[in-house]
Amino acid sequence: MTATDVTIHHFDSEDLYPVSENIDGFLQQLGGPAWIHIKGENSQRTRVVTTLLHGNEPSGSIALHRCLLEGKKPVVDLHCFIASTEAALTPPLFTQRSLPGHADLNRCFQEPFEGVEGSIARQCLEHIEKLAPEAVIDIHNTSGDGPAFGVSAYEKTAHNALAACFTHRMVITDLRFGALLEATREDLHIVTVECGGNQESSSHQLAYDGLCRYLLTDDLYSADLSREILELLKHPLRLELAAGSSLTHHDQKKPGFDVTVAEDIEQHNFGEVTSETTLGWLGDKGLDALTVNAPQDKNLIRHYFTEQQSRLVPKIPLKLFMATPNPEIAASDCLCYFVTAE
């Protein structure tokens, strides 16, 4: 540990008993980012679950808290990392993606590991390396309402099996921006699971059901789980706000903004959109207010989208996901991910 490292707490699950009945009380018990070790039936094997990398994505921590309250005993040792507890506990509960002025933790799992979030990310990766787990699941919520799906940096049967503990949808991405799942390799399987909207009780239940399956399935890779992946989306792109442009959400064009995103855009998650679908409205900059970055940093916005009487519409049929009604996330991260519709 260096002098600038953030303190990450380490607990055996027994150390936390009695576990607070309330999720906020549980997070306060941790005192900051923390690892929890839950002993399994077979302590020669290890799995990892990470959650709350974003403070406004509670389903994974709620599911883990429920498992601790119920005394679930996994088939192998489970090490759980709960990251952005301070952001999560900032009132109102589970509304802050990260602390004001701080970096997005799930963009910091790569060098140079700078600042508070870089320190947390580096220590997390180092501990995972030390544990040498047979699987890592990173549990998130989607930025807007929509169905659950898994995300992997590589198309592998083993990764499909992990995601299938939670969902039958899988996204294979070659986008790289410092997310935890990018640390995957041949001997380290890491999959992200997006459990649906962060305010939906169904998302919390899905996270709990999937976590229980992950805890209690002895052989994740030979249980035919991978066959449960029925929808596979490959190599999505991101629709992003261009630097220096402004954005809002509304049900009609708002004067003074370069982009007005349709406030019902999340209704299109995992559905097909066409040139008949209004995704928003454009100001004086037109399409120059948006970017779709591809390899070699080419902006492909005009390949996939067009402007019709100030309306932003797809140029070709697309399938969207992670479309968000949250203007802060849309501006700082992206409006949505998409693939061409088949």
N, C-alpha and C positions, 0 to 999 in steps of 0.2 A: 504494500500500500504506500502511495506517495503522500506528501503533505497536503496535496490539493484534493485527495480522494474524498468522495462522499461516503459517510458511514452507512454500510448495509448490514442490517441485523440478521442474525441466524438463529432460528429456533427449532428445537424438536417440537413436534405437535403437542406433546405432553406438557411442555413449558407454558402453553397458552391456556390450559384448562384452569378454571372454568372459562370457556370461550364466551365472550359477550353474546347475548341473544340478538343484538342489533348489529347490522353491518357497519354502521359508522363507529360503534363502540369497538368492533373487531379491528377495524383499520387503525383506530387510535391505539389499541393494544400493541400494534406492530411498531409504532414510534418512527415510522419512515419506511423507505424501501426495505424489503425483507425477504429472506428465504425461509420457508417452512419445510422441515423434513418429516414426512409421514412414513413410518416404518411399515413395510409390506410383509407378506407371507414369505417371500423369497428376497432376502437382502443382498443376494449376489447380483441382482439385476436392478437397473435404475431407469426411471422415466422422469421427464421434466414437464411441468406446465408453467407457462408464464402468462401473466394477465395484468390488466390495469396499466399497460404501457401508456395509455391515454386515460386521463382522470375522469373523462366523461363516458367511459365505456365499461359499465359495471358488471355485465353479466357473468364474466369469468370469476370475479371476486365473490359475487353473490353465490355462485354455484359452489365454489371452494368452501366458503363459510358454512353453507348448508351441509356439505360433506363432513366438515369438522364437527358440527353440532350433532350429526347423526352417528359419529364415530365410525365412518366407513374405513375399512381396512383394505388397501389395495393389494393386488397379487404380487407386486414388486415394490421396492422402495420408490416413493414419489417425492420429488423435490419441487416445491412451488415457489415461484418468484412473483411477488406482488410489488409493483414498481411505484406508480405515481400516487402514493397515498396522500401526500400533502395537497396536490391539485384536486384529488377526489373529495377531500374533506373541506375544501374551501367552499363556504356557503354561496348559493344553495348546493347541497350535496350532489356530486356527480354531474356537474355542469361545466367544469373547466377542463379542457383538453390537456393543457399544461399550465404551469404558473405563468402569470403575466410577465412578459419579457424573457421567458425561457424558451429554449429550443424544443421542437417536437422530438421526444425521446426515440420514437421509432424511425427517425431519420439519422440517428447517431451511432448505429452499430457498424461503423467503419472508421478508419483513421481519418483525421488525427485525434479523435476522441477528446475534443475540447470541451471545457466548461463542466457544469454540474451534470448535465445529461450525458455528455461524453464519458465522464467518469463512471456513471451508473451503468451505461451500456458496456463499457470495457470490462468492468468487474463482473457483470452478468455473463458475458461471453467466456471470461476466464474460469468462472465457476462451472459453467456447462462443460467446458473442456476437461476440467478436473473430474467431473462426475462421469464423463464418457457414457451418456445415456443411450438407450436403444431407441428412444423417440423423444421429440420435443413438440408440444402443441402450444401455440401462442393464441390465446383467446381474446377476441376483440368484439366490438359491435360495429355495425355499419353506420355511416354518417347520416343516412336517412332511413326511413322505413323500407323494408324489403326482405326478401327471403334470405336464409343463411347460405353461405358457400365457403369452401376452402380455397386457399391460395398456396401455390407452390412455385418455387423458382425453377423447378425441373419436372418434366413429365415422367414420373416413376410409379410403378405399381405400389411400392411401399408407401409413398406419399398419399396415393388415393386411399389406401387402407386406413391411414390415420385420419384423413378428412372424413371418411365414411362413418367414423364413430359419431359424427355430428350432423352430416348433411349428405345429400346425393349430388350436389353441385361442386364442381372444381374449376378453378381458374389457374391456368399456367401462364406465368408472367416472365418476360425477360426485361422488364423495367428494373432499374437498379438505383436506389436512392438512400441506402443505409438502413433498410428494415432488417429486423432480426432474422426473418426467414432466408435472407440472402447468405447467411452463414452456413447453410446446409452444404453437405458434401457427401461422398460415397459412404462414409462411415458415421455420418451424423444427419439424421432425417429430421428436418424442421418444417412444420406446416402451420400456417396461420388459419384460424377459423373465424369467420365473421358471422356472428350469431343473430343478425337482424337488428332492428332498431333498439336504441339504448333505453327507451322508456316502455318497451313492450314486455309484459309479463311472460309472453310466449318465448321471447328471446332468453330470458333468465331460465325458463324451464328447459329449453333446448340445450343451453350450456350445461345445466345440471345433468340432464339425461346423457349427453355426450361425454361429460367428464366421468360419470359413473361407468359408462361402457369402456372408456379408456383405462380406468382404474382396475376394472374387474375382468377384462379379457386377457387371458393368459398369453396367448400368442397372437399379437395384433397382425402379423404378416402372413399367417396361414389360416386365418379364420374366414376367408372368402369375403372379407369386408370390401376389398377393392371393387368387387362386382357391383356394389351398391352405388357406385358413381355412375349416374345416368346422364348427366349433362356436363359436358366438358367445353370450356371456353379457353381459347389459346391466344396468347400474345396481345393483350389489350393495350390500348392507347389511352392517354389522359387528355381531357379537355380542360385547359387551364386559362386563367386570366393573365393577359400579357402585362408585363411590368409597366407601371404608371397608369394603369386603367382602373376604373372604379366599377363596383358591382353592388347590386341589391337584389332582393327577391320581391315579387309582387304578382298580382293577377293581370297586370297590364303594364305597358311601357311607362317607366318613371323618368320624367325629365331630369337632366343633370347627371345621369349615370351612363357609363359606356356600355354596360350590360345589365339588363334586368332579367334575372332567371325566373322562369315560371314557377310560382310557389307550389304547384302540384307536380313538379318534375320527378319527385321520388315515386310517384305512381307508375312511372315507366321502368322501374328497376326490373331487369330480367324479362322485359317485354320488348317487342320489336317496335321501332319508331321509323317513320318514313317522312317524305317531304310534306305530308299532310299534318305532321306533328309539330306544334309550336313549342319549342324548348325555352324560348325567351324572346327578348327584344334587344336590338342594338341601337346605340347612339350614333353620334357623328363619326366615330372611328370605324364603324361597321365591323367587319370581320377582323380587322387589325387589332381589336381589343382582346382577341382570344388567340391561343396557340394550341397546336397539336404537335408536340415534338417527337420526332422519329430519330433513328440513328443518323449520324453526321449532323445532328442539330437542325434538320430541315423542319420548317413549319408547314405541316400538311393540312392546315385548317381548311383550305379551299378544296381539298380533295374529298373531305368528309362532310363539310357543312356549307351552307349557302345562306344568303340573305334574301328574303322575299318581303318587300314593303316593310322593312325594319324588323321583320320576324326572323329569328334564328331557327333554321330547320335543317334536318339532315339532307345531304345531297344524295346519299344512297341509303338503303335500309340498314339500320344499325340495331344492335342490342346493347342497352345501357345497364350499368350496375354502379352501385355506390353513388348514385345521384343524390345530392343533399339539398335540403331546404335551408341549411344553416349558412348564412352569408359569410360568416367569419371563416368557416372551413372551406367554403367554395373559393374564397379569395386567397387564402393562405396555402391551400393544398390543391384541390382541383374541383371542378364542377361535377365531374363524373368520369368514370372509366367506360370504355366501349370497345366492342368488336363489330366487324361486319356481320350482318345477319345472313345465315345460310338458308 
